[in-house]
Amino acid sequence: MHNLPQKDPDNGTASTPASLEQTLQELARLQKENEALRRERDCYLRAVKKLLPVEHFSFDADELADLEKNGCTFDDILADLKALGIEV
């Protein structure tokens, strides 16, 4: 664990210019670490997405016109989810 500068108990601010410099260095280090972790997370996410099966959804003009005219019910949505293997 990195040591952050101690705060002045009277006003809660860093107590010396040196501690300000330490705080800024720690901030820069944490920002770099955060960015590296975000890149790693994104890499894992892309890998997981590549492992998942690709689902293709398509609608023809008649199906879209019917949805625009009649909408769809909650039961229709549940049936579609079940057909995809998603338990609800």
DAMOMO-V64860 format. One record per backbone hydrogen bond with DSSP energy under -1.0 kcal/mol. CO is the residue of the C=O (numbers start at 0). NH is the residue of the N-H. E is the energy in kcal/mol with one decimal. If there is no record, write none. Layout:
CO;NH;E  CO;NH;E
This chain:
5;14;-1.0  7;11;-2.9  12;7;-3.1  15;19;-1.6  16;20;-2.1  17;21;-2.2  18;22;-2.4  19;23;-2.5  20;24;-2.3  21;25;-2.7  22;26;-2.6  23;27;-2.4  24;28;-2.5  25;29;-2.6  26;30;-2.4  27;31;-2.1  28;32;-2.4  29;33;-2.7  30;34;-2.2  31;35;-2.4  32;36;-2.5  33;37;-2.3  34;38;-2.3  35;39;-2.3  36;40;-2.7  37;41;-2.7  38;42;-2.2  39;43;-2.3  40;44;-2.6  41;45;-2.4  42;46;-2.1  43;47;-2.7  44;48;-2.5  45;49;-1.9  46;50;-1.3  47;51;-1.2  59;63;-2.3  60;64;-2.4  61;65;-2.4  62;66;-2.4  63;67;-2.5  64;68;-2.1  65;69;-3.4  66;70;-1.9  72;76;-1.7  73;77;-2.5  74;78;-2.4  75;79;-2.3  76;80;-2.4  77;81;-2.6  78;82;-2.2  79;83;-1.2  80;85;-2.6  81;84;-1.4
